Amino acid sequence: LEKWNTRLIMPVIHFGRVPLFYFILHFYLIHAPALLLFMQKTGKSFSEIDFHFGKSFGGITAEGGYSLPWVYVAWICVVLAMYPLCKWYDGVRSRSRSRWLSYL
């Protein structure tokens, strides 16, 4: 990959430089809308959700799920939404001399 044009692979480089930041942020970016969509689709309020998996617990079940093409659409939207944030944080990390930023 060293011989490739850096402009073409720069988005991948930004994601690769901030993996923990991406992981933590994408977790919340996916789960907050998923929870809202689950509540809208099933008609349950936030207080009615048990947050346990499976019918035996009475919590979040497959009835609130979506088909695989919609999952791919959500995945693409999350990656596109995360790119500017990861690019910004990569810039912050490269300009800062703080040691704690090297961990996130």
C-alpha positions in Angstrom: 0.0 0.0 0.0 3.0 2.3 0.3 3.1 2.8 -3.5 -0.6 3.7 -3.7 -1.7 7.3 -4.0 -2.3 8.6 -0.5 -5.3 10.7 -1.4 -7.2 7.5 -2.4 -6.5 5.6 0.8 -6.6 8.6 3.2 -10.1 7.8 4.6 -8.8 4.3 5.6 -5.7 5.9 7.2 -7.9 8.2 9.3 -10.0 5.3 10.6 -6.8 3.2 11.2 -5.2 5.9 13.3 -8.1 6.3 15.8 -9.5 2.7 16.2 -10.6 3.0 19.9 -12.2 6.4 19.2 -14.1 4.9 16.3 -15.2 1.9 18.3 -16.5 3.8 21.3 -18.3 6.5 19.2 -19.8 4.1 16.7 -21.3 2.0 19.5 -23.4 4.9 20.7 -24.0 6.2 17.2 -25.6 2.8 16.3 -27.4 1.9 19.5 -29.2 5.2 20.2 -31.0 5.3 16.9 -31.6 1.5 17.0 -33.2 1.9 20.4 -35.5 4.7 19.1 -36.4 2.6 16.0 -37.1 -0.4 18.2 -39.4 1.7 20.4 -41.2 3.1 17.3 -41.6 -0.2 15.6 -42.8 -2.2 18.6 -44.8 0.6 20.2 -43.0 0.1 23.6 -42.0 3.0 25.7 -38.5 3.3 27.2 -39.7 2.2 30.6 -41.3 -0.9 29.2 -38.1 -2.2 27.7 -36.3 -4.8 29.9 -32.9 -4.6 28.0 -32.4 -8.3 28.2 -32.2 -10.4 25.1 -34.7 -13.2 24.3 -38.3 -13.9 24.9 -37.7 -15.6 28.2 -36.6 -12.3 29.6 -39.4 -10.3 27.9 -36.9 -7.7 26.6 -35.5 -6.9 23.2 -36.5 -9.5 20.7 -36.2 -10.1 16.9 -39.6 -8.4 16.4 -37.9 -5.0 16.3 -35.3 -6.1 13.7 -34.8 -5.0 10.1 -33.9 -6.9 7.0 -30.2 -7.2 5.9 -30.4 -4.6 3.2 -31.5 -2.0 5.8 -28.7 -3.1 8.1 -26.2 -2.4 5.2 -27.8 1.0 4.7 -27.4 1.8 8.4 -23.8 0.5 8.3 -22.9 2.8 5.4 -24.5 5.8 7.0 -22.6 5.2 10.3 -19.2 4.9 8.4 -19.9 8.0 6.4 -21.0 9.9 9.6 -17.9 8.7 11.5 -15.4 9.8 8.8 -15.4 13.6 9.6 -15.3 12.8 13.3 -12.3 10.4 12.9 -10.5 12.9 10.6 -11.0 15.7 13.2 -9.8 13.5 16.1 -6.8 12.3 14.1 -5.9 16.0 13.5 -6.3 16.7 17.2 -4.1 13.7 18.2 -1.4 14.6 15.7 -1.2 18.3 16.9 -1.4 17.6 20.6 1.5 16.6 22.8 -0.8 15.1 25.5 0.2 11.5 26.4 -3.4 10.5 27.3 -4.6 11.0 23.7 -2.3 8.2 22.5 -4.6 5.8 24.3 -7.9 6.8 22.7 
